[in-house]
């Protein structure tokens, strides 16, 4: 969440940026609760001081009936104010947590249609290909029918060479991430509500995308970003260890509620897939540089696989609650004759760190919040589409990208 002092000093800016992101927040009401909260806190502290003074004066002697009555009245007043304070704090915190991160002034305004193309790489394939689903089903490698039988619509089985390709891709992705200094990590596949809300994944209807375990404080993760963010919650990280870099391998579970009007054929939009997520904890003055490094890593991965793509800057209305600045990499889809989202990369600044209390001591010895960043190295469901369609031969085989062949015992095609 944002620093309340920043909101006090920049109320109009925060309201404007929230509106650009599509969030209906009431900054004026928040600041009203903030003022009441401060006033009540001062009153509560004053009554506690009076109570302590009274206790000190009566120490070692039996209080008179008048003193006991004054003590009871003081206690009743304090209890009443503490109840009011708790109610105000609840309203205040709900409003504060609902305010999204701000965005840089050069962020494109508008929704998804206003995402700005920054660059293109590779030559888009223009000839006709069999789409990934038809190809996978024809070769007995993708099975949505039986997936639906055992789990429901948009669940699936992958078989044979596509499973080998997935493992090869993740091995190669981890190798590349290690070159940049990332430490491989596996994560809990379920997290508590504090962790998931701390990342901003329960905002603006996102709760409809999360699988919740009924009767328990547990939720299935939508990405490894969620548990990795919580990894250092309530900690003061040793500044000498920053930046801390993780490459998290995990399943991702998403309801995808309300998403079926979007492109969703086959593996593109499913309820479960495996994903390699990059994550950075760093000092505030390093986050912009690390954002570019994450983009560089994602581009290097696509280029080494020889997948044509474009890099786009995400518009304000298409950003999530936590993101300050975000880029997407979109692969060229020969079957759709257009670009489709493949990877994303966000600088979240101190927004998540403030929610989950992740700090470090700066050079002046002052405790400060870290900045966090996240990026997709490989979401296999979509990476499989990009490879199947861009490496398909006229004979119906799929060539394996050269950099993945060593991880598939030298095999060159499927």
Buried (B, 14 or more C-beta within 10 A) or exposed (E): BBBBEEBBEBBEBBBEBBEBBBBEBBBEEBBBBBEBBEEBBEBBEEBBEBBEEBEEEBEEEEBEEEBEEBBEEBEEBBEEBBEBBEEBBEBBBEBBBBBBBBBEEEBBEBEEEBBBEEEBBBEBBEEEBBBBBBBBBEBEBBBBEEBEEEEEEBBBBBBEBBEBBBBBBBBBBBEBBEEBEBEBBEBBBBBBEEBBBBBBBBBBEBBEBBBBEEEEEBBBBBBBBBBBBBBBBEBBBEBEEBBBBBBBBBBBBBBBEEBEEEEEEBBBBBBBBBBBBBBBBBBBEBBBEBBEBBBEBBBEBBEBBBBBBBBBBBBBBBBBBBBBBBBBBBBBBBBBEEBBBBBBBBBBBBBBBBBBEBBBBEEEEEEBBBBBBBBBBBBBBBBBBBBBBBBBEEEEBBBBBEBBBEBBEEBEBB
